[in-house]
Amino acid sequence: MGLLSILRKLKSSPDQEVRILLLGLDNAGKTTLLKQLASEDVSHITPTQGFNIKSVQSQGFKLNVWDIGGQRKIRPYWRNYFENTDVLIYVIDSADRKRFEETGQELAELLEEEKLSGVPVLVFANKQDLMTAAPAAEIAEGLNLHIIRDRIWQIQACSAVTSEGVQDGMMWVCKNIAPKKK
């Protein structure tokens, strides 16, 4: 199931737009995930130096996915993209245990942002196809996701390369953003 199938399920009124902000540290797999959602080739991905935007039109419905680079020097600019965000997708490299503390701090700061207040959060525990990947439950515990009370959230194990788990996460987005957009 590709992005167009998800859009059809998400669609609830003509000319409706959903703005998805795709964030995470550099090398977490955000662009690979974005290309997988758009049913594009994921075999050659280069690091995002600024941002990528994918807008898909389907039967009067527009999904705008903003993939912002995760390099340390770019992160201060993330706040320029917070306005009118309908859902935040935060991508974590599950195999890069050395950066769990750093990614946890970044996510915690995002959850404190006023412009993202109440915005549903999907955390993709990416790179589950790697032998060294931490399970999603371990990541959720390490990030203290269970203490989040001001919004709905979900953690989804996935592999952006194989697409395993990606559609499950997007179905969660469909269920949790569609009612707000009616």
RONU-267604 format. One record per atom (N, C-alpha, C): residue number from 1; residue in three letters; atom name; x, y, z. Coordinates in pm, whole numbers, plus 50000, padded with zeros to 5 digits. Layout:
REM residues N
(NUM,ALA,CA,(X,Y,Z))
...
This chain:
REM residues 182
(1,MET,N,(50086,49882,50000))
(1,MET,CA,(50000,50000,50000))
(1,MET,C,(50089,50123,50000))
(2,GLY,N,(50070,50211,49905))
(2,GLY,CA,(50151,50331,49895))
(2,GLY,C,(50082,50451,49956))
(3,LEU,N,(50142,50565,49936))
(3,LEU,CA,(50092,50689,49992))
(3,LEU,C,(49954,50725,49938))
(4,LEU,N,(49928,50697,49811))
(4,LEU,CA,(49797,50729,49755))
(4,LEU,C,(49686,50650,49822))
(5,SER,N,(49711,50525,49856))
(5,SER,CA,(49611,50445,49927))
(5,SER,C,(49583,50504,50064))
(6,ILE,N,(49689,50547,50131))
(6,ILE,CA,(49673,50609,50262))
(6,ILE,C,(49593,50738,50249))
(7,LEU,N,(49623,50815,50146))
(7,LEU,CA,(49551,50940,50124))
(7,LEU,C,(49403,50917,50104))
(8,ARG,N,(49368,50814,50029))
(8,ARG,CA,(49227,50786,50006))
(8,ARG,C,(49156,50755,50137))
(9,LYS,N,(49223,50683,50227))
(9,LYS,CA,(49163,50652,50357))
(9,LYS,C,(49155,50775,50444))
(10,LEU,N,(49253,50863,50431))
(10,LEU,CA,(49259,50983,50513))
(10,LEU,C,(49160,51090,50468))
(11,LYS,N,(49131,51091,50340))
(11,LYS,CA,(49050,51196,50279))
(11,LYS,C,(48912,51204,50343))
(12,SER,N,(48875,51321,50390))
(12,SER,CA,(48742,51337,50449))
(12,SER,C,(48666,51455,50390))
(13,SER,N,(48734,51546,50323))
(13,SER,CA,(48663,51655,50257))
(13,SER,C,(48749,51708,50142))
(14,PRO,N,(48686,51765,50040))
(14,PRO,CA,(48762,51812,49926))
(14,PRO,C,(48859,51925,49963))
(15,ASP,N,(48967,51933,49890))
(15,ASP,CA,(49067,52039,49906))
(15,ASP,C,(49125,52047,50046))
(16,GLN,N,(49125,51937,50118))
(16,GLN,CA,(49177,51934,50252))
(16,GLN,C,(49327,51907,50249))
(17,GLU,N,(49400,51975,50336))
(17,GLU,CA,(49544,51955,50343))
(17,GLU,C,(49582,51905,50481))
(18,VAL,N,(49678,51816,50484))
(18,VAL,CA,(49735,51768,50609))
(18,VAL,C,(49883,51797,50602))
(19,ARG,N,(49934,51862,50705))
(19,ARG,CA,(50076,51897,50709))
(19,ARG,C,(50147,51805,50808))
(20,ILE,N,(50241,51729,50756))
(20,ILE,CA,(50318,51636,50837))
(20,ILE,C,(50462,51684,50843))
(21,LEU,N,(50514,51696,50964))
(21,LEU,CA,(50652,51738,50984))
(21,LEU,C,(50733,51614,51019))
(22,LEU,N,(50836,51587,50940))
(22,LEU,CA,(50920,51468,50954))
(22,LEU,C,(51056,51511,51007))
(23,LEU,N,(51083,51480,51136))
(23,LEU,CA,(51206,51525,51200))
(23,LEU,C,(51281,51408,51263))
(24,GLY,N,(51404,51433,51300))
(24,GLY,CA,(51490,51335,51365))
(24,GLY,C,(51634,51373,51338))
(25,LEU,N,(51726,51307,51407))
(25,LEU,CA,(51868,51336,51387))
(25,LEU,C,(51911,51298,51246))
(26,ASP,N,(52026,51352,51205))
(26,ASP,CA,(52083,51315,51076))
(26,ASP,C,(52108,51164,51073))
(27,ASN,N,(52090,51105,50959))
(27,ASN,CA,(52111,50962,50936))
(27,ASN,C,(52008,50871,51005))
(28,ALA,N,(51894,50927,51047))
(28,ALA,CA,(51791,50845,51111))
(28,ALA,C,(51708,50770,51007))
(29,GLY,N,(51705,50822,50883))
(29,GLY,CA,(51628,50757,50778))
(29,GLY,C,(51505,50833,50734))
(30,LYS,N,(51500,50962,50763))
(30,LYS,CA,(51382,51043,50729))
(30,LYS,C,(51355,51048,50579))
(31,THR,N,(51458,51076,50501))
(31,THR,CA,(51439,51088,50356))
(31,THR,C,(51406,50953,50295))
(32,THR,N,(51467,50847,50343))
(32,THR,CA,(51434,50713,50295))
(32,THR,C,(51288,50683,50324))
(33,LEU,N,(51244,50719,50442))
(33,LEU,CA,(51104,50699,50480))
(33,LEU,C,(51012,50779,50388))
(34,LEU,N,(51047,50904,50362))
(34,LEU,CA,(50966,50989,50275))
(34,LEU,C,(50957,50929,50135))
(35,LYS,N,(51069,50883,50082))
(35,LYS,CA,(51069,50823,49949))
(35,LYS,C,(50989,50692,49948))
(36,GLN,N,(50996,50617,50054))
(36,GLN,CA,(50919,50493,50064))
(36,GLN,C,(50768,50525,50062))
(37,LEU,N,(50728,50629,50134))
(37,LEU,CA,(50588,50669,50136))
(37,LEU,C,(50539,50712,49999))
(38,ALA,N,(50629,50774,49922))
(38,ALA,CA,(50594,50822,49789))
(38,ALA,C,(50615,50714,49681))
(39,SER,N,(50646,50591,49726))
(39,SER,CA,(50671,50479,49634))
(39,SER,C,(50782,50510,49535))
(40,GLU,N,(50887,50575,49584))
(40,GLU,CA,(51003,50608,49501))
(40,GLU,C,(51118,50514,49535))
(41,ASP,N,(51219,50510,49449))
(41,ASP,CA,(51337,50427,49469))
(41,ASP,C,(51413,50473,49593))
(42,VAL,N,(51445,50378,49682))
(42,VAL,CA,(51517,50412,49804))
(42,VAL,C,(51660,50358,49803))
(43,SER,N,(51708,50316,49688))
(43,SER,CA,(51841,50255,49682))
(43,SER,C,(51954,50358,49687))
(44,HIS,N,(51930,50482,49647))
(44,HIS,CA,(52035,50585,49650))
(44,HIS,C,(51982,50710,49718))
(45,ILE,N,(52012,50725,49846))
(45,ILE,CA,(51967,50840,49924))
(45,ILE,C,(52090,50919,49968))
(46,THR,N,(52083,51050,49952))
(46,THR,CA,(52192,51135,50000))
(46,THR,C,(52142,51215,50120))
(47,PRO,N,(52232,51253,50210))
(47,PRO,CA,(52189,51330,50327))
(47,PRO,C,(52119,51460,50287))
(48,THR,N,(52014,51492,50360))
(48,THR,CA,(51938,51615,50333))
(48,THR,C,(52013,51733,50394))
(49,GLN,N,(52050,51828,50311))
(49,GLN,CA,(52123,51946,50357))
(49,GLN,C,(52030,52059,50399))
(50,GLY,N,(51909,52055,50359))
(50,GLY,CA,(51810,52156,50395))
(50,GLY,C,(51680,52087,50427))
(51,PHE,N,(51593,52078,50327))
(51,PHE,CA,(51467,52008,50347))
(51,PHE,C,(51415,51951,50216))
(52,ASN,N,(51330,51851,50228))
(52,ASN,CA,(51259,51793,50115))
(52,ASN,C,(51110,51808,50143))
(53,ILE,N,(51034,51836,50041))
(53,ILE,CA,(50889,51845,50056))
(53,ILE,C,(50827,51754,49952))
(54,LYS,N,(50735,51672,49995))
(54,LYS,CA,(50657,51591,49901))
(54,LYS,C,(50512,51629,49922))
(55,SER,N,(50449,51672,49816))
(55,SER,CA,(50306,51701,49818))
(55,SER,C,(50240,51609,49717))
(56,VAL,N,(50141,51540,49764))
(56,VAL,CA,(50070,51446,49676))
(56,VAL,C,(49923,51487,49671))
(57,GLN,N,(49873,51504,49550))
(57,GLN,CA,(49732,51539,49529))
(57,GLN,C,(49657,51413,49490))
(58,SER,N,(49545,51389,49556))
(58,SER,CA,(49464,51273,49524))
(58,SER,C,(49318,51303,49553))
(59,GLN,N,(49238,51306,49450))
(59,GLN,CA,(49093,51328,49465))
(59,GLN,C,(49064,51450,49552))
(60,GLY,N,(49132,51560,49526))
(60,GLY,CA,(49106,51684,49599))
(60,GLY,C,(49171,51691,49735))
(61,PHE,N,(49254,51595,49768))
(61,PHE,CA,(49319,51591,49899))
(61,PHE,C,(49469,51613,49881))
(62,LYS,N,(49529,51693,49967))
(62,LYS,CA,(49671,51722,49955))
(62,LYS,C,(49742,51691,50086))
(63,LEU,N,(49842,51604,50076))
(63,LEU,CA,(49924,51570,50191))
(63,LEU,C,(50061,51632,50169))
(64,ASN,N,(50100,51718,50262))
(64,ASN,CA,(50230,51785,50255))
(64,ASN,C,(50321,51727,50362))
(65,VAL,N,(50429,51663,50320))
(65,VAL,CA,(50525,51605,50413))
(65,VAL,C,(50654,51686,50403))
(66,TRP,N,(50694,51743,50515))
(66,TRP,CA,(50814,51824,50523))
(66,TRP,C,(50923,51744,50592))
(67,ASP,N,(51028,51709,50520))
(67,ASP,CA,(51142,51634,50571))
(67,ASP,C,(51255,51734,50589))
(68,ILE,N,(51287,51765,50715))
(68,ILE,CA,(51388,51866,50745))
(68,ILE,C,(51516,51795,50790))
(69,GLY,N,(51628,51839,50738))
(69,GLY,CA,(51758,51779,50774))
(69,GLY,C,(51779,51778,50924))
(70,GLY,N,(51854,51678,50971))
(70,GLY,CA,(51874,51661,51114))
(70,GLY,C,(52013,51691,51164))
(71,GLN,N,(52099,51748,51079))
(71,GLN,CA,(52233,51784,51125))
(71,GLN,C,(52224,51889,51235))
(72,ARG,N,(52316,51885,51327))
(72,ARG,CA,(52313,51975,51443))
(72,ARG,C,(52298,52122,51401))
(73,LYS,N,(52366,52164,51294))
(73,LYS,CA,(52361,52305,51253))
(73,LYS,C,(52224,52343,51193))
(74,ILE,N,(52147,52243,51150))
(74,ILE,CA,(52016,52271,51089))
(74,ILE,C,(51904,52271,51193))
(75,ARG,N,(51920,52195,51301))
(75,ARG,CA,(51813,52179,51401))
(75,ARG,C,(51754,52309,51454))
(76,PRO,N,(51832,52416,51476))
(76,PRO,CA,(51770,52540,51523))
(76,PRO,C,(51665,52595,51425))
(77,TYR,N,(51674,52556,51299))
(77,TYR,CA,(51579,52605,51199))
(77,TYR,C,(51450,52523,51195))
(78,TRP,N,(51446,52410,51265))
(78,TRP,CA,(51324,52328,51268))
(78,TRP,C,(51203,52412,51307))
(79,ARG,N,(51222,52503,51403))
(79,ARG,CA,(51106,52580,51454))
(79,ARG,C,(51040,52665,51346))
(80,ASN,N,(51111,52692,51237))
(80,ASN,CA,(51051,52768,51127))
(80,ASN,C,(50941,52690,51055))
(81,TYR,N,(50931,52560,51082))
(81,TYR,CA,(50836,52473,51012))
(81,TYR,C,(50723,52424,51103))
(82,PHE,N,(50717,52469,51227))
(82,PHE,CA,(50619,52419,51323))
(82,PHE,C,(50475,52465,51294))
(83,GLU,N,(50462,52584,51240))
(83,GLU,CA,(50329,52643,51218))
(83,GLU,C,(50237,52550,51140))
(84,ASN,N,(50116,52533,51190))
(84,ASN,CA,(50010,52455,51123))
(84,ASN,C,(50043,52308,51101))
(85,THR,N,(50130,52253,51185))
(85,THR,CA,(50162,52110,51175))
(85,THR,C,(50046,52029,51231))
(86,ASP,N,(50002,51929,51152))
(86,ASP,CA,(49892,51842,51195))
(86,ASP,C,(49942,51718,51267))
(87,VAL,N,(50058,51670,51229))
(87,VAL,CA,(50119,51554,51296))
(87,VAL,C,(50270,51563,51283))
(88,LEU,N,(50338,51524,51391))
(88,LEU,CA,(50484,51519,51393))
(88,LEU,C,(50526,51373,51383))
(89,ILE,N,(50608,51343,51285))
(89,ILE,CA,(50669,51210,51276))
(89,ILE,C,(50815,51227,51311))
(90,TYR,N,(50856,51162,51419))
(90,TYR,CA,(50995,51171,51465))
(90,TYR,C,(51062,51037,51437))
(91,VAL,N,(51173,51040,51365))
(91,VAL,CA,(51241,50918,51322))
(91,VAL,C,(51369,50898,51403))
(92,ILE,N,(51385,50776,51454))
(92,ILE,CA,(51502,50742,51535))
(92,ILE,C,(51576,50626,51469))
(93,ASP,N,(51708,50636,51463))
(93,ASP,CA,(51790,50524,51418))
(93,ASP,C,(51804,50428,51536))
(94,SER,N,(51730,50320,51532))
(94,SER,CA,(51726,50223,51642))
(94,SER,C,(51858,50152,51664))
(95,ALA,N,(51947,50156,51567))
(95,ALA,CA,(52076,50087,51578))
(95,ALA,C,(52187,50179,51629))
(96,ASP,N,(52160,50308,51639))
(96,ASP,CA,(52262,50404,51681))
(96,ASP,C,(52245,50437,51829))
(97,ARG,N,(52275,50339,51913))
(97,ARG,CA,(52254,50353,52058))
(97,ARG,C,(52334,50468,52120))
(98,LYS,N,(52448,50502,52059))
(98,LYS,CA,(52531,50610,52112))
(98,LYS,C,(52459,50744,52106))
(99,ARG,N,(52359,50754,52019))
(99,ARG,CA,(52290,50883,52003))
(99,ARG,C,(52150,50885,52064))
(100,PHE,N,(52114,50781,52139))
(100,PHE,CA,(51981,50777,52200))
(100,PHE,C,(51958,50896,52294))
(101,GLU,N,(52059,50931,52373))
(101,GLU,CA,(52042,51044,52464))
(101,GLU,C,(52019,51173,52386))
(102,GLU,N,(52099,51194,52282))
(102,GLU,CA,(52086,51315,52199))
(102,GLU,C,(51949,51322,52132))
(103,THR,N,(51904,51209,52074))
(103,THR,CA,(51775,51211,52006))
(103,THR,C,(51661,51229,52106))
(104,GLY,N,(51679,51175,52226))
(104,GLY,CA,(51579,51193,52331))
(104,GLY,C,(51567,51338,52373))
(105,GLN,N,(51681,51407,52384))
(105,GLN,CA,(51679,51548,52420))
(105,GLN,C,(51610,51632,52312))
(106,GLU,N,(51641,51601,52187))
(106,GLU,CA,(51577,51675,52076))
(106,GLU,C,(51426,51654,52076))
(107,LEU,N,(51383,51530,52095))
(107,LEU,CA,(51239,51502,52098))
(107,LEU,C,(51173,51573,52216))
(108,ALA,N,(51237,51569,52332))
(108,ALA,CA,(51181,51637,52450))
(108,ALA,C,(51164,51786,52425))
(109,GLU,N,(51263,51847,52360))
(109,GLU,CA,(51253,51990,52328))
(109,GLU,C,(51139,52017,52230))
(110,LEU,N,(51122,51929,52132))
(110,LEU,CA,(51011,51946,52037))
(110,LEU,C,(50876,51940,52109))
(111,LEU,N,(50864,51849,52204))
(111,LEU,CA,(50737,51833,52275))
(111,LEU,C,(50706,51952,52365))
(112,GLU,N,(50807,52033,52396))
(112,GLU,CA,(50787,52154,52477))
(112,GLU,C,(50750,52275,52392))
(113,GLU,N,(50764,52266,52261))
(113,GLU,CA,(50738,52379,52172))
(113,GLU,C,(50589,52416,52172))
(114,GLU,N,(50561,52543,52195))
(114,GLU,CA,(50423,52590,52200))
(114,GLU,C,(50348,52566,52069))
(115,LYS,N,(50415,52588,51956))
(115,LYS,CA,(50348,52572,51826))
(115,LYS,C,(50318,52426,51793))
(116,LEU,N,(50378,52332,51867))
(116,LEU,CA,(50351,52190,51848))
(116,LEU,C,(50264,52133,51961))
(117,SER,N,(50213,52221,52044))
(117,SER,CA,(50131,52178,52157))
(117,SER,C,(50011,52096,52111))
(118,GLY,N,(49996,51979,52166))
(118,GLY,CA,(49882,51893,52134))
(118,GLY,C,(49892,51819,52002))
(119,VAL,N,(49996,51843,51924))
(119,VAL,CA,(50012,51778,51793))
(119,VAL,C,(50043,51630,51815))
(120,PRO,N,(49968,51539,51752))
(120,PRO,CA,(49998,51395,51766))
(120,PRO,C,(50140,51364,51718))
(121,VAL,N,(50204,51267,51785))
(121,VAL,CA,(50341,51231,51754))
(121,VAL,C,(50350,51082,51722))
(122,LEU,N,(50406,51053,51607))
(122,LEU,CA,(50440,50916,51571))
(122,LEU,C,(50591,50906,51574))
(123,VAL,N,(50645,50816,51655))
(123,VAL,CA,(50788,50792,51660))
(123,VAL,C,(50815,50665,51580))
(124,PHE,N,(50890,50678,51474))
(124,PHE,CA,(50932,50562,51397))
(124,PHE,C,(51066,50514,51452))
(125,ALA,N,(51067,50393,51510))
(125,ALA,CA,(51192,50330,51555))
(125,ALA,C,(51247,50259,51432))
(126,ASN,N,(51322,50334,51353))
(126,ASN,CA,(51367,50290,51221))
(126,ASN,C,(51488,50197,51230))
(127,LYS,N,(51517,50136,51117))
(127,LYS,CA,(51633,50047,51097))
(127,LYS,C,(51622,49917,51176))
(128,GLN,N,(51498,49871,51193))
(128,GLN,CA,(51476,49745,51263))
(128,GLN,C,(51529,49625,51185))
(129,ASP,N,(51565,49646,51059))
(129,ASP,CA,(51623,49538,50978))
(129,ASP,C,(51768,49511,51014))
(130,LEU,N,(51829,49597,51098))
(130,LEU,CA,(51967,49578,51139))
(130,LEU,C,(51973,49496,51268))
(131,MET,N,(52072,49409,51275))
(131,MET,CA,(52087,49319,51391))
(131,MET,C,(52106,49396,51523))
(132,THR,N,(52166,49514,51517))
(132,THR,CA,(52196,49589,51638))
(132,THR,C,(52083,49683,51682))
(133,ALA,N,(51969,49677,51614))
(133,ALA,CA,(51858,49768,51645))
(133,ALA,C,(51795,49737,51780))
(134,ALA,N,(51772,49842,51857))
(134,ALA,CA,(51699,49828,51983))
(134,ALA,C,(51550,49814,51952))
(135,PRO,N,(51481,49729,52027))
(135,PRO,CA,(51336,49715,52004))
(135,PRO,C,(51262,49845,52037))
(136,ALA,N,(51149,49866,51972))
(136,ALA,CA,(51071,49988,51992))
(136,ALA,C,(51033,50008,52138))
(137,ALA,N,(50999,49900,52209))
(137,ALA,CA,(50959,49911,52350))
(137,ALA,C,(51075,49965,52435))
(138,GLU,N,(51197,49921,52405))
(138,GLU,CA,(51314,49968,52479))
(138,GLU,C,(51338,50117,52451))
(139,ILE,N,(51319,50158,52328))
(139,ILE,CA,(51336,50299,52291))
(139,ILE,C,(51229,50384,52359))
(140,ALA,N,(51105,50337,52358))
(140,ALA,CA,(50995,50411,52422))
(140,ALA,C,(51024,50432,52570))
(141,GLU,N,(51075,50328,52636))
(141,GLU,CA,(51108,50339,52778))
(141,GLU,C,(51224,50436,52799))
(142,GLY,N,(51327,50426,52716))
(142,GLY,CA,(51443,50514,52728))
(142,GLY,C,(51410,50661,52704))
(143,LEU,N,(51311,50685,52618))
(143,LEU,CA,(51270,50822,52589))
(143,LEU,C,(51160,50872,52682))
(144,ASN,N,(51118,50787,52774))
(144,ASN,CA,(51010,50821,52868))
(144,ASN,C,(50882,50863,52797))
(145,LEU,N,(50851,50796,52689))
(145,LEU,CA,(50730,50832,52614))
(145,LEU,C,(50604,50813,52698))
(146,HIS,N,(50608,50720,52791))
(146,HIS,CA,(50492,50691,52875))
(146,HIS,C,(50448,50810,52961))
(147,ILE,N,(50534,50909,52979))
(147,ILE,CA,(50494,51025,53061))
(147,ILE,C,(50426,51135,52978))
(148,ILE,N,(50418,51117,52847))
(148,ILE,CA,(50353,51217,52762))
(148,ILE,C,(50202,51213,52789))
(149,ARG,N,(50149,51327,52830))
(149,ARG,CA,(50006,51334,52865))
(149,ARG,C,(49929,51440,52785))
(150,ASP,N,(50002,51527,52715))
(150,ASP,CA,(49935,51640,52650))
(150,ASP,C,(49902,51616,52503))
(151,ARG,N,(49919,51491,52456))
(151,ARG,CA,(49892,51459,52316))
(151,ARG,C,(49890,51308,52301))
(152,ILE,N,(49833,51263,52189))
(152,ILE,CA,(49839,51121,52159))
(152,ILE,C,(49972,51093,52091))
(153,TRP,N,(50025,50974,52114))
(153,TRP,CA,(50153,50936,52056))
(153,TRP,C,(50153,50787,52030))
(154,GLN,N,(50246,50746,51945))
(154,GLN,CA,(50263,50605,51911))
(154,GLN,C,(50409,50585,51873))
(155,ILE,N,(50465,50471,51913))
(155,ILE,CA,(50597,50433,51862))
(155,ILE,C,(50575,50312,51773))
(156,GLN,N,(50641,50314,51658))
(156,GLN,CA,(50624,50208,51559))
(156,GLN,C,(50760,50159,51513))
(157,ALA,N,(50788,50031,51534))
(157,ALA,CA,(50910,49971,51480))
(157,ALA,C,(50896,49967,51329))
(158,CYS,N,(51004,50001,51259))
(158,CYS,CA,(50996,49999,51112))
(158,CYS,C,(51134,49987,51050))
(159,SER,N,(51132,49964,50922))
(159,SER,CA,(51253,49972,50839))
(159,SER,C,(51212,50050,50714))
(160,ALA,N,(51267,50169,50700))
(160,ALA,CA,(51234,50251,50583))
(160,ALA,C,(51286,50186,50456))
(161,VAL,N,(51393,50106,50466))
(161,VAL,CA,(51450,50040,50349))
(161,VAL,C,(51361,49927,50298))
(162,THR,N,(51311,49844,50390))
(162,THR,CA,(51228,49730,50350))
(162,THR,C,(51079,49765,50350))
(163,SER,N,(51043,49876,50409))
(163,SER,CA,(50906,49929,50428))
(163,SER,C,(50829,49856,50538))
(164,GLU,N,(50890,49760,50604))
(164,GLU,CA,(50822,49689,50712))
(164,GLU,C,(50786,49785,50825))
(165,GLY,N,(50659,49786,50865))
(165,GLY,CA,(50612,49870,50974))
(165,GLY,C,(50573,50011,50933))
(166,VAL,N,(50614,50054,50815))
(166,VAL,CA,(50586,50192,50772))
(166,VAL,C,(50436,50213,50754))
(167,GLN,N,(50370,50121,50687))
(167,GLN,CA,(50227,50137,50664))
(167,GLN,C,(50148,50131,50795))
(168,ASP,N,(50193,50049,50890))
(168,ASP,CA,(50125,50044,51021))
(168,ASP,C,(50131,50180,51088))
(169,GLY,N,(50246,50244,51082))
(169,GLY,CA,(50259,50377,51139))
(169,GLY,C,(50170,50479,51069))
(170,MET,N,(50165,50471,50937))
(170,MET,CA,(50083,50566,50862))
(170,MET,C,(49934,50541,50884))
(171,MET,N,(49897,50417,50908))
(171,MET,CA,(49756,50389,50941))
(171,MET,C,(49721,50453,51075))
(172,TRP,N,(49814,50453,51169))
(172,TRP,CA,(49792,50520,51297))
(172,TRP,C,(49770,50670,51272))
(173,VAL,N,(49852,50727,51183))
(173,VAL,CA,(49835,50868,51148))
(173,VAL,C,(49695,50890,51092))
(174,CYS,N,(49652,50803,51002))
(174,CYS,CA,(49519,50815,50941))
(174,CYS,C,(49409,50817,51046))
(175,LYS,N,(49419,50726,51140))
(175,LYS,CA,(49315,50715,51244))
(175,LYS,C,(49315,50834,51337))
(176,ASN,N,(49432,50892,51361))
(176,ASN,CA,(49441,50995,51464))
(176,ASN,C,(49444,51137,51412))
(177,ILE,N,(49462,51157,51283))
(177,ILE,CA,(49459,51292,51230))
(177,ILE,C,(49328,51320,51160))
(178,ALA,N,(49270,51220,51095))
(178,ALA,CA,(49148,51239,51017))
(178,ALA,C,(49034,51300,51099))
(179,PRO,N,(49007,51253,51223))
(179,PRO,CA,(48897,51313,51299))
(179,PRO,C,(48916,51461,51326))
(180,LYS,N,(49041,51505,51344))
(180,LYS,CA,(49068,51646,51372))
(180,LYS,C,(49049,51733,51249))
(181,LYS,N,(49061,51673,51131))
(181,LYS,CA,(49058,51751,51008))
(181,LYS,C,(48918,51767,50949))
(182,LYS,N,(48819,51706,51009))
(182,LYS,CA,(48681,51714,50955))
(182,LYS,C,(48621,51850,50976))
